[in-house]
Amino acid sequence: MYSRKKVLEEIPEEMTAVWSCTSEGCNGWMRDNFAFETVPTCGLCHKPMESGMKMLPLLVNTNRDQKTLRKGVSIG
Ligand SMILES: [Zn+2]
């Protein structure tokens, strides 16, 4: 079994915009990043979802992307 604890310690969490399922008893949610212009429906129970906030590990793009961003500052 891989250590989940280690991952939690290494990845900082921050309040993240998410869509949460409005159905009671359903834990369905998705990051706002993946949402569409219209209100998404829950993938579990197909009820409409509402926007909210949730403590989530920071979404870290690949290291290569971060380097690209830093290099990208120099345009000219
Ligand atoms: Zn649901």
N, CA, C, O and the ligand as a Tripos MOL2 file, in Angstrom:
@<TRIPOS>MOLECULE
protein
  305   303    77     0     0
PROTEIN
NO_CHARGES

@<TRIPOS>ATOM
      1 N           0.8270   -1.2070    0.0000 N.3       1 MET1
      2 CA          0.0000    0.0000    0.0000 C.3       1 MET1
      3 C           0.8650    1.2620    0.0000 C.2       1 MET1
      4 O           1.8370    1.3490    0.7500 O.2       1 MET1
      5 N           0.5260    2.2010   -0.8070 N.am      2 TYR2
      6 CA          1.2810    3.4480   -0.8410 C.3       2 TYR2
      7 C           0.8220    4.3560    0.2940 C.2       2 TYR2
      8 O          -0.3380    4.3190    0.7030 O.2       2 TYR2
      9 N           1.7210    5.1490    0.7840 N.am      3 SER3
     10 CA          1.4270    6.0150    1.9200 C.3       3 SER3
     11 C           0.6710    7.2530    1.4680 C.2       3 SER3
     12 O           1.2250    8.1190    0.7910 O.2       3 SER3
     13 N          -0.6040    7.3320    1.8500 N.am      4 ARG4
     14 CA         -1.3750    8.5240    1.5220 C.3       4 ARG4
     15 C          -0.9210    9.6910    2.3970 C.2       4 ARG4
     16 O          -0.9520   10.8510    1.9870 O.2       4 ARG4
     17 N          -0.4960    9.3440    3.6180 N.am      5 LYS5
     18 CA         -0.1160   10.3710    4.5740 C.3       5 LYS5
     19 C           1.0170   11.2280    4.0070 C.2       5 LYS5
     20 O           1.0050   12.4550    4.1130 O.2       5 LYS5
     21 N           1.9740   10.5630    3.4160 N.am      6 LYS6
     22 CA          3.1250   11.2780    2.8830 C.3       6 LYS6
     23 C           2.6810   12.2840    1.8200 C.2       6 LYS6
     24 O           3.1560   13.4190    1.7860 O.2       6 LYS6
     25 N           1.7810   11.8570    0.9700 N.am      7 VAL7
     26 CA          1.3090   12.7420   -0.0880 C.3       7 VAL7
     27 C           0.6170   13.9620    0.5130 C.2       7 VAL7
     28 O           0.8190   15.0880    0.0570 O.2       7 VAL7
     29 N          -0.2040   13.7280    1.5420 N.am      8 LEU8
     30 CA         -0.9140   14.8400    2.1630 C.3       8 LEU8
     31 C           0.0600   15.8340    2.7790 C.2       8 LEU8
     32 O          -0.1860   17.0410    2.7630 O.2       8 LEU8
     33 N           1.1570   15.3340    3.3160 N.am      9 GLU9
     34 CA          2.1220   16.2310    3.9400 C.3       9 GLU9
     35 C           2.8670   17.0570    2.9000 C.2       9 GLU9
     36 O           3.2590   18.1950    3.1600 O.2       9 GLU9
     37 N           3.0550   16.4870    1.7430 N.am     10 GLU10
     38 CA          3.8690   17.1740    0.7420 C.3      10 GLU10
     39 C           3.0760   18.1720   -0.0950 C.2      10 GLU10
     40 O           3.6380   19.1270   -0.6320 O.2      10 GLU10
     41 N           1.7870   17.9490   -0.2000 N.am     11 ILE11
     42 CA          0.9840   18.8300   -1.0500 C.3      11 ILE11
     43 C           0.1890   19.8090   -0.1850 C.2      11 ILE11
     44 O          -0.6800   19.3900    0.5800 O.2      11 ILE11
     45 N           0.4740   21.0880   -0.2960 N.am     12 PRO12
     46 CA         -0.2880   22.0770    0.4680 C.3      12 PRO12
     47 C          -1.7280   22.1370   -0.0180 C.2      12 PRO12
     48 O          -2.0170   21.8780   -1.1870 O.2      12 PRO12
     49 N          -2.6280   22.4830    0.9020 N.am     13 GLU13
     50 CA         -4.0370   22.5640    0.5160 C.3      13 GLU13
     51 C          -4.4640   24.0170    0.4720 C.2      13 GLU13
     52 O          -3.9010   24.8710    1.1570 O.2      13 GLU13
     53 N          -5.4430   24.2730   -0.3250 N.am     14 GLU14
     54 CA         -5.9820   25.6260   -0.3680 C.3      14 GLU14
     55 C          -7.4640   25.5540   -0.7100 C.2      14 GLU14
     56 O          -7.9400   24.5860   -1.3010 O.2      14 GLU14
     57 N          -8.1730   26.5990   -0.3240 N.am     15 MET15
     58 CA         -9.5930   26.6460   -0.6490 C.3      15 MET15
     59 C          -9.7490   26.7360   -2.1570 C.2      15 MET15
     60 O          -9.2000   27.6260   -2.8070 O.2      15 MET15
     61 N         -10.5010   25.8050   -2.6920 N.am     16 THR16
     62 CA        -10.6110   25.6900   -4.1320 C.3      16 THR16
     63 C         -12.0760   25.7640   -4.5460 C.2      16 THR16
     64 O         -12.9470   25.1950   -3.8880 O.2      16 THR16
     65 N         -12.3350   26.4560   -5.6200 N.am     17 ALA17
     66 CA        -13.6970   26.5240   -6.1280 C.3      17 ALA17
     67 C         -14.0950   25.1660   -6.7000 C.2      17 ALA17
     68 O         -13.3940   24.5950   -7.5350 O.2      17 ALA17
     69 N         -15.2280   24.6670   -6.2340 N.am     18 VAL18
     70 CA        -15.6800   23.3600   -6.7010 C.3      18 VAL18
     71 C         -17.1790   23.4040   -6.9750 C.2      18 VAL18
     72 O         -17.8820   24.3210   -6.5500 O.2      18 VAL18
     73 N         -17.6350   22.4180   -7.6750 N.am     19 TRP19
     74 CA        -19.0650   22.1700   -7.8120 C.3      19 TRP19
     75 C         -19.4130   21.0070   -6.8930 C.2      19 TRP19
     76 O         -18.7530   19.9690   -6.9160 O.2      19 TRP19
     77 N         -20.4530   21.1850   -6.0840 N.am     20 SER20
     78 CA        -20.8560   20.1340   -5.1700 C.3      20 SER20
     79 C         -22.2560   19.6730   -5.5260 C.2      20 SER20
     80 O         -23.1050   20.4660   -5.9340 O.2      20 SER20
     81 N         -22.4800   18.3850   -5.3660 N.am     21 CYS21
     82 CA        -23.7990   17.8300   -5.6490 C.3      21 CYS21
     83 C         -24.8090   18.3500   -4.6470 C.2      21 CYS21
     84 O         -24.5110   18.4410   -3.4560 O.2      21 CYS21
     85 N         -26.0080   18.6960   -5.1160 N.am     22 THR22
     86 CA        -27.0370   19.2240   -4.2210 C.3      22 THR22
     87 C         -27.8440   18.1100   -3.5720 C.2      22 THR22
     88 O         -28.6770   18.3690   -2.7040 O.2      22 THR22
     89 N         -27.6030   16.8880   -3.9850 N.am     23 SER23
     90 CA        -28.3690   15.7760   -3.4390 C.3      23 SER23
     91 C         -27.8500   15.4020   -2.0490 C.2      23 SER23
     92 O         -26.6530   15.1820   -1.8630 O.2      23 SER23
     93 N         -28.7470   15.3340   -1.0920 N.am     24 GLU24
     94 CA        -28.3500   14.9470    0.2550 C.3      24 GLU24
     95 C         -27.8230   13.5210    0.2470 C.2      24 GLU24
     96 O         -28.3940   12.6290   -0.3800 O.2      24 GLU24
     97 N         -26.7310   13.3320    0.9530 N.am     25 GLY25
     98 CA        -26.1830   11.9900    1.0450 C.3      25 GLY25
     99 C         -25.2810   11.6200   -0.1040 C.2      25 GLY25
    100 O         -24.6970   10.5370   -0.1170 O.2      25 GLY25
    101 N         -25.1610   12.5170   -1.0770 N.am     26 CYS26
    102 CA        -24.2570   12.2450   -2.1880 C.3      26 CYS26
    103 C         -23.0130   13.0960   -2.0230 C.2      26 CYS26
    104 O         -23.1110   14.2960   -1.7680 O.2      26 CYS26
    105 N         -21.8690   12.5000   -2.1620 N.am     27 ASN27
    106 CA        -20.6080   13.2190   -1.9650 C.3      27 ASN27
    107 C         -19.9910   13.6670   -3.2790 C.2      27 ASN27
    108 O         -18.8180   14.0340   -3.3340 O.2      27 ASN27
    109 N         -20.7740   13.6330   -4.3140 N.am     28 GLY28
    110 CA        -20.2240   13.9830   -5.6230 C.3      28 GLY28
    111 C         -19.7880   15.4370   -5.6840 C.2      28 GLY28
    112 O         -20.4960   16.3260   -5.2090 O.2      28 GLY28
    113 N         -18.6380   15.6740   -6.2610 N.am     29 TRP29
    114 CA        -18.1540   17.0460   -6.4680 C.3      29 TRP29
    115 C         -17.1110   17.0220   -7.5560 C.2      29 TRP29
    116 O         -16.5830   15.9630   -7.8960 O.2      29 TRP29
    117 N         -16.8090   18.1860   -8.1070 N.am     30 MET30
    118 CA        -15.7360   18.2800   -9.0970 C.3      30 MET30
    119 C         -15.0880   19.6450   -8.9850 C.2      30 MET30
    120 O         -15.7180   20.6150   -8.5640 O.2      30 MET30
    121 N         -13.8550   19.7060   -9.3570 N.am     31 ARG31
    122 CA        -13.1580   20.9890   -9.3480 C.3      31 ARG31
    123 C         -13.7930   21.9150  -10.3680 C.2      31 ARG31
    124 O         -14.2450   21.4850  -11.4290 O.2      31 ARG31
    125 N         -13.8170   23.2040  -10.0210 N.am     32 ASP32
    126 CA        -14.3890   24.1950  -10.9140 C.3      32 ASP32
    127 C         -13.6390   24.2170  -12.2400 C.2      32 ASP32
    128 O         -14.2050   24.5760  -13.2720 O.2      32 ASP32
    129 N         -12.3770   23.8360  -12.2100 N.am     33 ASN33
    130 CA        -11.5660   23.8250  -13.4270 C.3      33 ASN33
    131 C         -12.2230   23.0150  -14.5270 C.2      33 ASN33
    132 O         -12.0970   23.3110  -15.7150 O.2      33 ASN33
    133 N         -12.9320   21.9770  -14.0870 N.am     34 PHE34
    134 CA        -13.4810   21.0600  -15.0700 C.3      34 PHE34
    135 C         -14.9290   21.3770  -15.4070 C.2      34 PHE34
    136 O         -15.5770   20.6460  -16.1560 O.2      34 PHE34
    137 N         -15.4270   22.4620  -14.8540 N.am     35 ALA35
    138 CA        -16.8370   22.7840  -15.0610 C.3      35 ALA35
    139 C         -17.0470   23.4570  -16.4120 C.2      35 ALA35
    140 O         -16.1090   23.9430  -17.0450 O.2      35 ALA35
    141 N         -18.2780   23.4660  -16.8200 N.am     36 PHE36
    142 CA        -18.6240   24.0850  -18.0770 C.3      36 PHE36
    143 C         -19.3500   25.3880  -17.8130 C.2      36 PHE36
    144 O         -19.5360   25.7770  -16.6610 O.2      36 PHE36
    145 N         -19.7530   26.0520  -18.8560 N.am     37 GLU37
    146 CA        -20.4510   27.3160  -18.6650 C.3      37 GLU37
    147 C         -21.7930   27.0980  -17.9870 C.2      37 GLU37
    148 O         -22.2370   27.9320  -17.1980 O.2      37 GLU37
    149 N         -22.4240   26.0070  -18.2840 N.am     38 THR38
    150 CA        -23.6920   25.7040  -17.6330 C.3      38 THR38
    151 C         -23.4340   24.9170  -16.3630 C.2      38 THR38
    152 O         -22.3510   24.3620  -16.1750 O.2      38 THR38
    153 N         -24.4310   24.8700  -15.4920 N.am     39 VAL39
    154 CA        -24.2800   24.1280  -14.2510 C.3      39 VAL39
    155 C         -24.1380   22.6470  -14.5740 C.2      39 VAL39
    156 O         -24.9890   22.0760  -15.2560 O.2      39 VAL39
    157 N         -23.0770   22.0260  -14.0920 N.am     40 PRO40
    158 CA        -22.8710   20.6050  -14.3830 C.3      40 PRO40
    159 C         -23.8130   19.7370  -13.5640 C.2      40 PRO40
    160 O         -24.3660   20.1780  -12.5560 O.2      40 PRO40
    161 N         -23.9830   18.5290  -13.9980 N.am     41 THR41
    162 CA        -24.7670   17.5720  -13.2290 C.3      41 THR41
    163 C         -23.8210   16.5570  -12.5940 C.2      41 THR41
    164 O         -22.7460   16.2600  -13.1150 O.2      41 THR41
    165 N         -24.2570   16.0420  -11.4580 N.am     42 CYS42
    166 CA        -23.4300   15.0990  -10.7210 C.3      42 CYS42
    167 C         -23.2350   13.8300  -11.5390 C.2      42 CYS42
    168 O         -24.1780   13.2880  -12.1150 O.2      42 CYS42
    169 N         -22.0050   13.3750  -11.5750 N.am     43 GLY43
    170 CA        -21.7180   12.1560  -12.3160 C.3      43 GLY43
    171 C         -22.2290   10.9200  -11.6100 C.2      43 GLY43
    172 O         -22.3000    9.8460  -12.2070 O.2      43 GLY43
    173 N         -22.5900   11.0630  -10.3300 N.am     44 LEU44
    174 CA        -23.0340    9.9070   -9.5640 C.3      44 LEU44
    175 C         -24.5510    9.7640   -9.5870 C.2      44 LEU44
    176 O         -25.0770    8.6710   -9.7980 O.2      44 LEU44
    177 N         -25.2530   10.8870   -9.3660 N.am     45 CYS45
    178 CA        -26.7200   10.7930   -9.2480 C.3      45 CYS45
    179 C         -27.4350   11.6990  -10.2380 C.2      45 CYS45
    180 O         -28.6650   11.7250  -10.2830 O.2      45 CYS45
    181 N         -26.6620   12.4530  -11.0410 N.am     46 HIS46
    182 CA        -27.2250   13.2690  -12.1160 C.3      46 HIS46
    183 C         -28.1220   14.3810  -11.6110 C.2      46 HIS46
    184 O         -28.9870   14.8650  -12.3410 O.2      46 HIS46
    185 N         -27.9200   14.7930  -10.3520 N.am     47 LYS47
    186 CA        -28.6220   15.9790   -9.8510 C.3      47 LYS47
    187 C         -27.7950   17.2100  -10.2230 C.2      47 LYS47
    188 O         -26.5890   17.1050  -10.4460 O.2      47 LYS47
    189 N         -28.4470   18.3870  -10.2900 N.am     48 PRO48
    190 CA        -27.6630   19.6040  -10.5560 C.3      48 PRO48
    191 C         -26.6720   19.8570   -9.4330 C.2      48 PRO48
    192 O         -26.8820   19.4380   -8.2940 O.2      48 PRO48
    193 N         -25.5870   20.5480   -9.7680 N.am     49 MET49
    194 CA        -24.5670   20.8200   -8.7710 C.3      49 MET49
    195 C         -24.5300   22.3090   -8.4830 C.2      49 MET49
    196 O         -24.9460   23.1200   -9.3110 O.2      49 MET49
    197 N         -24.0270   22.6670   -7.2970 N.am     50 GLU50
    198 CA        -23.9170   24.0750   -6.9480 C.3      50 GLU50
    199 C         -22.4620   24.3970   -6.6580 C.2      50 GLU50
    200 O         -21.7080   23.5550   -6.1710 O.2      50 GLU50
    201 N         -22.0810   25.6330   -6.9660 N.am     51 SER51
    202 CA        -20.6920   26.0300   -6.7530 C.3      51 SER51
    203 C         -20.4420   26.2700   -5.2700 C.2      51 SER51
    204 O         -21.3250   26.7240   -4.5420 O.2      51 SER51
    205 N         -19.2480   25.9640   -4.8450 N.am     52 GLY52
    206 CA        -18.8730   26.1520   -3.4510 C.3      52 GLY52
    207 C         -17.3710   26.0930   -3.3180 C.2      52 GLY52
    208 O         -16.6370   26.1070   -4.3060 O.2      52 GLY52
    209 N         -16.9240   26.0240   -2.0660 N.am     53 MET53
    210 CA        -15.4900   25.9750   -1.8130 C.3      53 MET53
    211 C         -15.1520   24.7130   -1.0480 C.2      53 MET53
    212 O         -15.9710   24.1910   -0.2910 O.2      53 MET53
    213 N         -13.9380   24.2270   -1.2520 N.am     54 LYS54
    214 CA        -13.5100   23.0000   -0.6090 C.3      54 LYS54
    215 C         -11.9980   23.0560   -0.4090 C.2      54 LYS54
    216 O         -11.2650   23.5470   -1.2670 O.2      54 LYS54
    217 N         -11.5390   22.5450    0.7400 N.am     55 MET55
    218 CA        -10.0920   22.4540    0.9590 C.3      55 MET55
    219 C          -9.5500   21.2950    0.1460 C.2      55 MET55
    220 O          -9.9150   20.1420    0.3760 O.2      55 MET55
    221 N          -8.6750   21.6030   -0.8090 N.am     56 LEU56
    222 CA         -8.1340   20.5660   -1.6800 C.3      56 LEU56
    223 C          -6.6350   20.7380   -1.8210 C.2      56 LEU56
    224 O          -6.1210   21.8530   -1.7340 O.2      56 LEU56
    225 N          -5.9380   19.6450   -2.0390 N.am     57 PRO57
    226 CA         -4.5170   19.7670   -2.3580 C.3      57 PRO57
    227 C          -4.3510   20.6200   -3.5970 C.2      57 PRO57
    228 O          -5.1300   20.5200   -4.5440 O.2      57 PRO57
    229 N          -3.3450   21.4480   -3.5850 N.am     58 LEU58
    230 CA         -3.0960   22.2970   -4.7450 C.3      58 LEU58
    231 C          -2.9160   21.4460   -5.9930 C.2      58 LEU58
    232 O          -2.2270   20.4260   -5.9810 O.2      58 LEU58
    233 N          -3.5390   21.8840   -7.0460 N.am     59 LEU59
    234 CA         -3.3320   21.2030   -8.3170 C.3      59 LEU59
    235 C          -1.9810   21.6300   -8.8580 C.2      59 LEU59
    236 O          -1.7870   22.7880   -9.2280 O.2      59 LEU59
    237 N          -1.0700   20.7130   -8.9010 N.am     60 VAL60
    238 CA          0.2680   21.0430   -9.3870 C.3      60 VAL60
    239 C           0.4350   20.4950  -10.7880 C.2      60 VAL60
    240 O           0.3790   19.2870  -11.0160 O.2      60 VAL60
    241 N           0.6340   21.3830  -11.6910 N.am     61 ASN61
    242 CA          0.9170   20.9280  -13.0550 C.3      61 ASN61
    243 C           2.2980   20.3060  -13.0860 C.2      61 ASN61
    244 O           3.0250   20.3490  -12.0930 O.2      61 ASN61
    245 N           2.6530   19.7490  -14.1810 N.am     62 THR62
    246 CA          3.9550   19.0990  -14.2550 C.3      62 THR62
    247 C           5.0530   20.1250  -14.0500 C.2      62 THR62
    248 O           4.8710   21.3060  -14.3480 O.2      62 THR62
    249 N           6.1810   19.6830  -13.5470 N.am     63 ASN63
    250 CA          7.3140   20.5760  -13.3230 C.3      63 ASN63
    251 C           7.7120   21.2660  -14.6180 C.2      63 ASN63
    252 O           8.1290   22.4240  -14.6230 O.2      63 ASN63
    253 N           7.5770   20.5420  -15.6950 N.am     64 ARG64
    254 CA          7.9640   21.1070  -16.9750 C.3      64 ARG64
    255 C           7.1050   22.3320  -17.2810 C.2      64 ARG64
    256 O           7.6030   23.3330  -17.7980 O.2      64 ARG64
    257 N           5.8110   22.2490  -16.9590 N.am     65 ASP65
    258 CA          4.9360   23.3830  -17.2150 C.3      65 ASP65
    259 C           5.3410   24.5880  -16.3800 C.2      65 ASP65
    260 O           5.3170   25.7220  -16.8590 O.2      65 ASP65
    261 N           5.7200   24.3340  -15.1110 N.am     66 GLN66
    262 CA          6.1030   25.4470  -14.2510 C.3      66 GLN66
    263 C           7.3550   26.1250  -14.7950 C.2      66 GLN66
    264 O           7.4560   27.3520  -14.7940 O.2      66 GLN66
    265 N           8.2940   25.3300  -15.2540 N.am     67 LYS67
    266 CA          9.5090   25.9160  -15.8120 C.3      67 LYS67
    267 C           9.1740   26.7340  -17.0570 C.2      67 LYS67
    268 O           9.7170   27.8160  -17.2810 O.2      67 LYS67
    269 N           8.2750   26.1920  -17.8460 N.am     68 THR68
    270 CA          7.8830   26.9030  -19.0520 C.3      68 THR68
    271 C           7.2890   28.2610  -18.7030 C.2      68 THR68
    272 O           7.5470   29.2600  -19.3760 O.2      68 THR68
    273 N           6.4790   28.2800  -17.6260 N.am     69 LEU69
    274 CA          5.8700   29.5370  -17.2220 C.3      69 LEU69
    275 C           6.9420   30.5510  -16.8300 C.2      69 LEU69
    276 O           6.8800   31.7180  -17.2170 O.2      69 LEU69
    277 N           7.9240   30.0910  -16.0580 N.am     70 ARG70
    278 CA          8.9590   31.0250  -15.5990 C.3      70 ARG70
    279 C           9.7750   31.5230  -16.7870 C.2      70 ARG70
    280 O          10.0940   32.7080  -16.8810 O.2      70 ARG70
    281 N          10.1060   30.6170  -17.6790 N.am     71 LYS71
    282 CA         10.8840   31.0450  -18.8460 C.3      71 LYS71
    283 C          10.0600   31.9770  -19.7230 C.2      71 LYS71
    284 O          10.5830   32.8710  -20.3880 O.2      71 LYS71
    285 N           8.7590   31.7370  -19.7000 N.am     72 GLY72
    286 CA          7.8860   32.4960  -20.5890 C.3      72 GLY72
    287 C           7.8210   33.9740  -20.2760 C.2      72 GLY72
    288 O           7.2830   34.7460  -21.0690 O.2      72 GLY72
    289 N           8.3630   34.3920  -19.1250 N.am     73 VAL73
    290 CA          8.3170   35.8150  -18.7690 C.3      73 VAL73
    291 C           9.0820   36.6400  -19.7910 C.2      73 VAL73
    292 O           8.6860   37.7560  -20.1290 O.2      73 VAL73
    293 N          10.1770   36.0820  -20.2760 N.am     74 SER74
    294 CA         10.9860   36.8270  -21.2370 C.3      74 SER74
    295 C          10.4330   36.6330  -22.6340 C.2      74 SER74
    296 O          10.5890   35.5710  -23.2360 O.2      74 SER74
    297 N           9.7960   37.6550  -23.1340 N.am     75 ILE75
    298 CA          9.1490   37.5340  -24.4460 C.3      75 ILE75
    299 C          10.0580   38.0590  -25.5380 C.2      75 ILE75
    300 O          10.1140   37.4770  -26.6210 O.2      75 ILE75
    301 N          10.7710   39.1410  -25.2820 N.am     76 GLY76
    302 CA         11.5050   39.7980  -26.3560 C.3      76 GLY76
    303 C          12.9480   39.3820  -26.4000 C.2      76 GLY76
    304 O          13.7010   39.8510  -27.2530 O.2      76 GLY76
    305 ZN        -24.7250   13.4190   -6.6510 Zn       77 ZN77
@<TRIPOS>BOND
     1     1     2 1
     2     2     3 1
     3     3     4 2
     4     3     5 am
     5     5     6 1
     6     6     7 1
     7     7     8 2
     8     7     9 am
     9     9    10 1
    10    10    11 1
    11    11    12 2
    12    11    13 am
    13    13    14 1
    14    14    15 1
    15    15    16 2
    16    15    17 am
    17    17    18 1
    18    18    19 1
    19    19    20 2
    20    19    21 am
    21    21    22 1
    22    22    23 1
    23    23    24 2
    24    23    25 am
    25    25    26 1
    26    26    27 1
    27    27    28 2
    28    27    29 am
    29    29    30 1
    30    30    31 1
    31    31    32 2
    32    31    33 am
    33    33    34 1
    34    34    35 1
    35    35    36 2
    36    35    37 am
    37    37    38 1
    38    38    39 1
    39    39    40 2
    40    39    41 am
    41    41    42 1
    42    42    43 1
    43    43    44 2
    44    43    45 am
    45    45    46 1
    46    46    47 1
    47    47    48 2
    48    47    49 am
    49    49    50 1
    50    50    51 1
    51    51    52 2
    52    51    53 am
    53    53    54 1
    54    54    55 1
    55    55    56 2
    56    55    57 am
    57    57    58 1
    58    58    59 1
    59    59    60 2
    60    59    61 am
    61    61    62 1
    62    62    63 1
    63    63    64 2
    64    63    65 am
    65    65    66 1
    66    66    67 1
    67    67    68 2
    68    67    69 am
    69    69    70 1
    70    70    71 1
    71    71    72 2
    72    71    73 am
    73    73    74 1
    74    74    75 1
    75    75    76 2
    76    75    77 am
    77    77    78 1
    78    78    79 1
    79    79    80 2
    80    79    81 am
    81    81    82 1
    82    82    83 1
    83    83    84 2
    84    83    85 am
    85    85    86 1
    86    86    87 1
    87    87    88 2
    88    87    89 am
    89    89    90 1
    90    90    91 1
    91    91    92 2
    92    91    93 am
    93    93    94 1
    94    94    95 1
    95    95    96 2
    96    95    97 am
    97    97    98 1
    98    98    99 1
    99    99   100 2
   100    99   101 am
   101   101   102 1
   102   102   103 1
   103   103   104 2
   104   103   105 am
   105   105   106 1
   106   106   107 1
   107   107   108 2
   108   107   109 am
   109   109   110 1
   110   110   111 1
   111   111   112 2
   112   111   113 am
   113   113   114 1
   114   114   115 1
   115   115   116 2
   116   115   117 am
   117   117   118 1
   118   118   119 1
   119   119   120 2
   120   119   121 am
   121   121   122 1
   122   122   123 1
   123   123   124 2
   124   123   125 am
   125   125   126 1
   126   126   127 1
   127   127   128 2
   128   127   129 am
   129   129   130 1
   130   130   131 1
   131   131   132 2
   132   131   133 am
   133   133   134 1
   134   134   135 1
   135   135   136 2
   136   135   137 am
   137   137   138 1
   138   138   139 1
   139   139   140 2
   140   139   141 am
   141   141   142 1
   142   142   143 1
   143   143   144 2
   144   143   145 am
   145   145   146 1
   146   146   147 1
   147   147   148 2
   148   147   149 am
   149   149   150 1
   150   150   151 1
   151   151   152 2
   152   151   153 am
   153   153   154 1
   154   154   155 1
   155   155   156 2
   156   155   157 am
   157   157   158 1
   158   158   159 1
   159   159   160 2
   160   159   161 am
   161   161   162 1
   162   162   163 1
   163   163   164 2
   164   163   165 am
   165   165   166 1
   166   166   167 1
   167   167   168 2
   168   167   169 am
   169   169   170 1
   170   170   171 1
   171   171   172 2
   172   171   173 am
   173   173   174 1
   174   174   175 1
   175   175   176 2
   176   175   177 am
   177   177   178 1
   178   178   179 1
   179   179   180 2
   180   179   181 am
   181   181   182 1
   182   182   183 1
   183   183   184 2
   184   183   185 am
   185   185   186 1
   186   186   187 1
   187   187   188 2
   188   187   189 am
   189   189   190 1
   190   190   191 1
   191   191   192 2
   192   191   193 am
   193   193   194 1
   194   194   195 1
   195   195   196 2
   196   195   197 am
   197   197   198 1
   198   198   199 1
   199   199   200 2
   200   199   201 am
   201   201   202 1
   202   202   203 1
   203   203   204 2
   204   203   205 am
   205   205   206 1
   206   206   207 1
   207   207   208 2
   208   207   209 am
   209   209   210 1
   210   210   211 1
   211   211   212 2
   212   211   213 am
   213   213   214 1
   214   214   215 1
   215   215   216 2
   216   215   217 am
   217   217   218 1
   218   218   219 1
   219   219   220 2
   220   219   221 am
   221   221   222 1
   222   222   223 1
   223   223   224 2
   224   223   225 am
   225   225   226 1
   226   226   227 1
   227   227   228 2
   228   227   229 am
   229   229   230 1
   230   230   231 1
   231   231   232 2
   232   231   233 am
   233   233   234 1
   234   234   235 1
   235   235   236 2
   236   235   237 am
   237   237   238 1
   238   238   239 1
   239   239   240 2
   240   239   241 am
   241   241   242 1
   242   242   243 1
   243   243   244 2
   244   243   245 am
   245   245   246 1
   246   246   247 1
   247   247   248 2
   248   247   249 am
   249   249   250 1
   250   250   251 1
   251   251   252 2
   252   251   253 am
   253   253   254 1
   254   254   255 1
   255   255   256 2
   256   255   257 am
   257   257   258 1
   258   258   259 1
   259   259   260 2
   260   259   261 am
   261   261   262 1
   262   262   263 1
   263   263   264 2
   264   263   265 am
   265   265   266 1
   266   266   267 1
   267   267   268 2
   268   267   269 am
   269   269   270 1
   270   270   271 1
   271   271   272 2
   272   271   273 am
   273   273   274 1
   274   274   275 1
   275   275   276 2
   276   275   277 am
   277   277   278 1
   278   278   279 1
   279   279   280 2
   280   279   281 am
   281   281   282 1
   282   282   283 1
   283   283   284 2
   284   283   285 am
   285   285   286 1
   286   286   287 1
   287   287   288 2
   288   287   289 am
   289   289   290 1
   290   290   291 1
   291   291   292 2
   292   291   293 am
   293   293   294 1
   294   294   295 1
   295   295   296 2
   296   295   297 am
   297   297   298 1
   298   298   299 1
   299   299   300 2
   300   299   301 am
   301   301   302 1
   302   302   303 1
   303   303   304 2
@<TRIPOS>SUBSTRUCTURE
     1 MET1         2 RESIDUE 1 A MET
     2 TYR2         6 RESIDUE 1 A TYR
     3 SER3        10 RESIDUE 1 A SER
     4 ARG4        14 RESIDUE 1 A ARG
     5 LYS5        18 RESIDUE 1 A LYS
     6 LYS6        22 RESIDUE 1 A LYS
     7 VAL7        26 RESIDUE 1 A VAL
     8 LEU8        30 RESIDUE 1 A LEU
     9 GLU9        34 RESIDUE 1 A GLU
    10 GLU10       38 RESIDUE 1 A GLU
    11 ILE11       42 RESIDUE 1 A ILE
    12 PRO12       46 RESIDUE 1 A PRO
    13 GLU13       50 RESIDUE 1 A GLU
    14 GLU14       54 RESIDUE 1 A GLU
    15 MET15       58 RESIDUE 1 A MET
    16 THR16       62 RESIDUE 1 A THR
    17 ALA17       66 RESIDUE 1 A ALA
    18 VAL18       70 RESIDUE 1 A VAL
    19 TRP19       74 RESIDUE 1 A TRP
    20 SER20       78 RESIDUE 1 A SER
    21 CYS21       82 RESIDUE 1 A CYS
    22 THR22       86 RESIDUE 1 A THR
    23 SER23       90 RESIDUE 1 A SER
    24 GLU24       94 RESIDUE 1 A GLU
    25 GLY25       98 RESIDUE 1 A GLY
    26 CYS26      102 RESIDUE 1 A CYS
    27 ASN27      106 RESIDUE 1 A ASN
    28 GLY28      110 RESIDUE 1 A GLY
    29 TRP29      114 RESIDUE 1 A TRP
    30 MET30      118 RESIDUE 1 A MET
    31 ARG31      122 RESIDUE 1 A ARG
    32 ASP32      126 RESIDUE 1 A ASP
    33 ASN33      130 RESIDUE 1 A ASN
    34 PHE34      134 RESIDUE 1 A PHE
    35 ALA35      138 RESIDUE 1 A ALA
    36 PHE36      142 RESIDUE 1 A PHE
    37 GLU37      146 RESIDUE 1 A GLU
    38 THR38      150 RESIDUE 1 A THR
    39 VAL39      154 RESIDUE 1 A VAL
    40 PRO40      158 RESIDUE 1 A PRO
    41 THR41      162 RESIDUE 1 A THR
    42 CYS42      166 RESIDUE 1 A CYS
    43 GLY43      170 RESIDUE 1 A GLY
    44 LEU44      174 RESIDUE 1 A LEU
    45 CYS45      178 RESIDUE 1 A CYS
    46 HIS46      182 RESIDUE 1 A HIS
    47 LYS47      186 RESIDUE 1 A LYS
    48 PRO48      190 RESIDUE 1 A PRO
    49 MET49      194 RESIDUE 1 A MET
    50 GLU50      198 RESIDUE 1 A GLU
    51 SER51      202 RESIDUE 1 A SER
    52 GLY52      206 RESIDUE 1 A GLY
    53 MET53      210 RESIDUE 1 A MET
    54 LYS54      214 RESIDUE 1 A LYS
    55 MET55      218 RESIDUE 1 A MET
    56 LEU56      222 RESIDUE 1 A LEU
    57 PRO57      226 RESIDUE 1 A PRO
    58 LEU58      230 RESIDUE 1 A LEU
    59 LEU59      234 RESIDUE 1 A LEU
    60 VAL60      238 RESIDUE 1 A VAL
    61 ASN61      242 RESIDUE 1 A ASN
    62 THR62      246 RESIDUE 1 A THR
    63 ASN63      250 RESIDUE 1 A ASN
    64 ARG64      254 RESIDUE 1 A ARG
    65 ASP65      258 RESIDUE 1 A ASP
    66 GLN66      262 RESIDUE 1 A GLN
    67 LYS67      266 RESIDUE 1 A LYS
    68 THR68      270 RESIDUE 1 A THR
    69 LEU69      274 RESIDUE 1 A LEU
    70 ARG70      278 RESIDUE 1 A ARG
    71 LYS71      282 RESIDUE 1 A LYS
    72 GLY72      286 RESIDUE 1 A GLY
    73 VAL73      290 RESIDUE 1 A VAL
    74 SER74      294 RESIDUE 1 A SER
    75 ILE75      298 RESIDUE 1 A ILE
    76 GLY76      302 RESIDUE 1 A GLY
    77 ZN77       305 GROUP 0 **** ****
